[in-house]
């Protein structure tokens, strides 16, 4: 055993799942990878090409061709919708429970009563749909950036409360709501007036704080994601940490996956995160490393094909450097957590299957299968380290090694 490295190219899907016509008709025809390559026909991603990206896509596009010695597969998403948080829980071996989808307005009375019961001062702000102002320094409402009704935000002012207090408030909300996520976040040098001035209403049903507009990202930004039905004890980082195996989570994954015994490296900038991953590969002779490249997803939300390709090319360059550092016993997997097709006509995530590109010196080339859940990656990591398997997923380690 050596190092097991997972690179998550956030939102880099390879084609709409079969169920989109029934569950997400706006995603019909989406294919993030194909459409970006079609619009950048002279550009290449040589290392991803070598690892079998086009094989996973299933057709040659632009300057990119099939790889004859790649080890590759694909996976559907088991979780509802197309969500980064749930996608990463899946990757780590969870079987996400089906959450409710409902606006904050549907639960505001329960949340308000529960907060008052726990000693918080609560005030409703806004009409006809309201947010909750708590202790004059935090606002609770809908998340306006992700799919509507799936996430509530608890946005706090770090000049007036500690991040631990924001987390505690978020956990109090989490106790009585059943949506996919409660995000507890905060920033410094933001006033309550600025926070409330950033309140927006969406579709006359959803209301919350427009996070970029509020200014909480400017200085001292902190965040944690509180998921529904997620048991960290059955996930790869906790299982490995309990077994004394080093775990390093880099980028967005570090604030949405529990890793209490490992090392965590926050950030967004692709160059910095991939350089950090290279450093961790050099530091650890043995261990699990996962890095999330978030800027691809941000480019998808911005519907910016050129920016998306630029971030892919930068990632591809660093993946090449990673390949040079890997030893005979190591495994590298490049995957995604959903799609975010910048050409489909909307700025939300798209429900797409994702590639599983495998590099291992001992790997057998060829197709390793199509899997019903991203948990196959977590199961493979646990199998590799010979520890107990996570709660879900089938290991494809035997298909890599030919055993």
ABEGO torsion letter per residue (X at the ends): XBBBBBBBBBGBBAEBBAAAAAABAAABGBBAAAAAAAABAABBBAAAAAAGAAAAAGBBBEABBBBAABBBBBBBBABBEBBAAAAAAAAAGBBBBBBBBBBAAAAAAAAAAAAAAAGBBBBBBEOABBBBBBGGABBBBBBAABBBGABBBBBBBAAABBAAAAAAAAAAAAAABABABBBBBBBBGBBAAAAAAABBBBGGABBBBBAAAAGAAABGBBBBBBBBGBBAAABAAAAAAAAGBBBBBBEAAAAABBBAABBBBBEABAAAAAAAAAAAAAABABEBBBBBBAAAAAAAAAGBAAAAAAAAAAAAAAAAAAAAABBAABBBBBBBAEBBBAAAGBABBBBBBBBBBBBBAABBBEBAEBBABAAAAAAAAAAAAGBBBBABEBBAAAAAAGX
